[in-house]
Amino acid sequence: MLSKLKIILLLITFTFIWSCGDKTKKISEIVEVDMEMQMSDAYKEGYFELQRGDVLLAAKKFNEAELLFPQSPWAAKSAIMAAYAYYTQYYYSDAIFELERYLVTYPNHKDKVYAHFLLGMSFYEQIVDEKKDLKSILDSKEQFETIIRDYPSTEFAMDAKFKIDLINEILAAKEMYIARYYLKKTKWIPALNRFKTVVKDYNTTIYTEEALHRLVEINYRLGLINESKKYASTLGYNYQSSDWYKNSYKVFNKDYRDGVKELQKDKKKKIGLIKRFKGLFE
């Protein structure tokens, strides 16, 4: 009799536990569904505010959506949208913070390339000129180089290459600015090194011709004639018709006269003679 009573009690206990577990599961599912709905609502509100132009409220709503249901695939998208909202109204520091956090929190998310691009643009938009702090320039270049290296076949890669070309122009301008300063102060070695950097690292920029010419000049002044001729040869091979090459040629040939200019002078003389000749018959 006692054993039967124990069996009955055990059955009642198991039934009660199973019933509670089932209720807990249902409650958990209900809560999860409710959180997902709240997240969806917050995301929609954020998108609405973004369209309306209130980017601060939009970013707040996107952040709220991410926090409400971080396990959702939409959490990462919400993080990017918060950054984008800040970016659209020039809150670059906030955009950078959100994007860097996104890259750490969601390292394998499918939209990483877009985050790198937006991060690069956030740094890029803060570039003033070559005389200011280089941090934004270098940080921007790093992001665009990441895109070209890791995502070469994406739509962002071509734009990243274009941006790097522009950044290299700025970096080359920075080197030239410092090099010219040293040149003016007759500090030949520091100037030489700066001009070499332009030729070596930024040889697709508009400053390459002048940098090569300056290397011809400085090496000649230092008595390094072979080095000077080497740079003159490079300049002549790539930019033979440029004024910088003509200036370099004058370094070695003081009697050099520009053939085109001489021809123009000769034409002017001929025109003058013709006019005087015509005057004899008037």
C-alpha positions in Angstrom: 0.0 0.0 0.0 2.8 2.3 0.9 4.7 1.6 -2.3 1.6 2.4 -4.3 1.2 5.7 -2.5 4.9 6.6 -3.4 4.3 5.8 -7.0 1.2 8.0 -7.1 3.1 10.9 -5.4 5.9 10.5 -7.9 3.5 10.6 -10.9 1.9 13.8 -9.5 5.3 15.4 -9.0 6.5 14.6 -12.5 3.2 15.9 -13.9 3.5 19.1 -12.0 7.1 19.6 -13.1 6.3 18.9 -16.7 3.3 21.3 -16.5 5.5 24.1 -15.0 8.2 23.5 -17.6 5.7 23.7 -20.4 4.3 26.9 -19.0 7.9 28.4 -18.7 8.6 27.5 -22.3 5.4 29.2 -23.4 6.2 32.2 -21.3 9.7 32.4 -22.8 8.4 32.1 -26.3 5.8 34.9 -25.7 8.5 37.1 -24.2 10.8 36.5 -27.1 8.1 37.2 -29.6 7.2 40.4 -27.7 10.8 41.6 -27.6 11.2 41.0 -31.4 8.0 43.0 -32.0 9.4 45.8 -29.8 12.6 45.8 -31.7 10.8 45.9 -35.0 8.8 48.9 -33.8 11.9 50.7 -32.5 13.7 50.1 -35.9 10.7 51.4 -37.8 10.5 54.5 -35.6 14.2 55.0 -36.2 13.8 54.8 -39.9 10.9 57.1 -39.8 12.8 59.7 -37.8 15.8 59.4 -40.2 13.5 60.1 -43.2 12.1 63.0 -41.3 15.5 64.5 -40.6 15.8 64.0 -36.9 19.0 62.0 -37.0 19.7 62.1 -33.2 16.3 60.6 -32.4 16.7 58.1 -35.3 20.1 57.0 -33.9 18.6 56.6 -30.4 15.8 54.4 -31.8 18.3 52.3 -33.8 20.4 51.8 -30.7 17.2 50.9 -28.7 16.3 48.3 -31.3 19.7 46.7 -31.1 19.6 46.5 -27.3 16.0 45.1 -27.2 16.9 42.0 -29.1 20.7 41.6 -29.6 20.3 38.0 -30.8 18.3 39.1 -33.8 19.9 39.5 -37.2 18.5 43.0 -37.2 20.6 44.0 -34.3 23.8 44.5 -36.4 21.8 46.3 -39.1 20.4 48.6 -36.4 24.0 49.4 -35.3 25.0 50.4 -38.8 21.9 52.5 -39.3 22.6 54.4 -36.1 26.1 55.2 -37.5 24.6 56.2 -40.9 22.1 58.5 -39.2 24.9 60.3 -37.4 27.0 60.5 -40.6 24.2 62.1 -42.7 24.3 65.2 -40.5 28.0 65.4 -40.0 28.2 63.9 -36.5 31.4 62.1 -37.6 32.8 61.3 -34.2 29.5 59.6 -33.2 29.4 57.7 -36.5 33.0 56.6 -36.0 32.2 55.4 -32.4 29.2 53.4 -33.6 31.0 51.8 -36.6 34.1 50.8 -34.6 31.7 49.3 -32.0 29.9 47.4 -34.7 33.1 46.0 -36.2 34.1 44.6 -32.8 30.6 43.4 -31.8 29.7 41.8 -35.2 33.0 40.8 -36.7 31.4 38.3 -39.1 28.4 40.3 -40.3 27.7 40.4 -44.0 27.7 44.2 -44.1 31.2 44.7 -42.8 32.4 46.2 -46.1 29.8 48.9 -45.9 30.9 49.6 -42.3 34.5 50.0 -43.4 33.5 52.3 -46.2 31.3 54.5 -44.0 34.1 54.6 -41.4 36.6 55.6 -44.1 34.3 58.3 -45.3 33.7 59.6 -41.7 37.5 60.0 -41.3 37.8 61.4 -44.9 35.2 64.1 -44.3 37.2 65.5 -41.5 40.3 66.1 -43.6 41.1 69.8 -43.7 44.4 70.1 -45.7 47.9 68.8 -45.8 49.1 71.3 -43.1 46.8 69.9 -40.4 46.9 66.8 -38.3 47.4 63.7 -40.5 45.4 61.3 -38.2 42.2 61.6 -40.1 44.0 61.2 -43.4 45.8 58.0 -42.4 42.8 56.5 -40.6 40.7 57.1 -43.7 43.4 55.5 -46.0 43.6 52.5 -43.7 39.9 51.8 -44.1 39.9 52.2 -47.9 42.9 49.9 -48.2 41.1 47.3 -46.1 38.2 47.4 -48.7 40.6 47.0 -51.6 42.5 44.2 -50.0 39.6 42.2 -48.5 36.7 43.1 -50.7 38.2 43.8 -54.2 35.1 42.7 -56.1 32.6 44.8 -54.3 31.0 48.0 -55.5 32.9 49.9 -52.8 36.4 48.9 -54.1 36.5 51.3 -57.1 35.4 54.3 -55.0 37.9 53.3 -52.3 40.7 53.4 -55.0 39.6 56.8 -56.1 39.6 58.1 -52.5 43.1 56.7 -51.9 44.3 58.6 -55.0 42.9 61.8 -53.5 44.4 61.0 -50.1 47.8 60.3 -51.7 47.7 63.8 -53.3 47.2 65.3 -49.9 50.0 63.2 -48.3 52.3 64.1 -51.2 51.4 67.8 -50.7 52.3 67.5 -47.1 55.7 66.0 -48.0 56.3 68.7 -50.6 55.3 71.5 -48.1 57.9 70.3 -45.6 60.5 69.6 -48.3 60.2 73.1 -49.7 60.7 74.5 -46.2 63.9 72.6 -45.8 65.0 73.6 -49.3 64.4 77.3 -48.5 66.5 76.9 -45.3 69.2 75.1 -47.3 68.9 72.0 -45.2 69.7 69.7 -48.1 69.5 66.2 -46.5 66.1 66.6 -44.9 64.8 68.2 -48.1 66.3 65.3 -50.1 64.7 62.7 -48.0 61.2 64.3 -48.3 61.5 64.6 -52.0 62.5 61.0 -52.2 59.4 60.0 -50.2 57.2 61.7 -52.8 58.9 59.9 -55.7 58.9 56.5 -53.9 55.5 56.5 -52.2 53.4 59.0 -54.2 54.7 58.7 -57.7 51.2 58.9 -59.3 50.5 62.3 -57.9 51.0 65.7 -59.6 54.0 66.4 -57.4 56.3 63.8 -58.8 57.7 66.0 -61.6 58.8 68.7 -59.2 60.1 66.2 -56.7 62.3 64.6 -59.3 63.6 68.0 -60.4 64.4 69.0 -56.8 66.4 65.7 -56.5 68.4 66.6 -59.6 69.1 70.1 -58.1 70.0 69.0 -54.6 72.2 66.0 -55.6 74.0 68.3 -58.1 74.6 70.9 -55.3 76.0 68.1 -53.1 78.4 67.0 -55.8 76.5 63.7 -56.4 76.5 64.1 -60.1 75.6 60.5 -61.0 72.7 60.6 -58.6 71.6 63.8 -60.1 71.8 62.4 -63.7 69.9 59.4 -62.6 66.9 61.5 -61.5 67.2 63.7 -64.5 67.0 60.6 -66.7 63.9 59.4 -64.9 62.3 62.8 -65.2 63.2 63.0 -68.9 61.8 59.5 -69.6 58.5 60.1 -68.0 58.0 63.9 -68.4 60.2 64.9 -71.3 57.9 67.8 -72.4 57.5 69.2 -68.9 59.0 72.5 -67.7 60.5 70.7 -64.8 62.6 68.6 -67.2 63.7 71.7 -69.0 64.8 73.2 -65.6 66.7 70.0 -64.8 68.4 70.1 -68.2 69.6 73.6 -67.4 71.3 72.3 -64.3 73.8 70.4 -66.5 73.8 72.8 -69.4 73.8 76.4 -68.4 73.7 77.5 -72.0 70.5 75.5 -72.7 67.8 77.5 -74.5 64.3 76.3 -74.8 63.8 75.5 -78.5 60.1 76.3 -78.5 60.6 79.7 -76.9 63.5 80.4 -79.3 61.2 79.5 -82.2 58.5 81.8 -81.0 61.0 84.6 -80.6 62.2 84.0 -84.1 58.7 84.1 -85.5 58.1 87.4 -83.8 61.2 88.8 -85.4 60.1 87.6 -88.8 56.7 89.2 -88.3 58.4 92.4 -87.4 60.6 92.3 -90.5 57.6 91.6 -92.8 55.7 94.5 -91.4 58.7 96.8 -91.9 59.1 95.4 -95.4 55.4 96.1 -96.3 55.9 99.6 -95.0 58.3 100.4 -97.8 55.5 100.0 -100.3 52.8 101.9 -98.5 
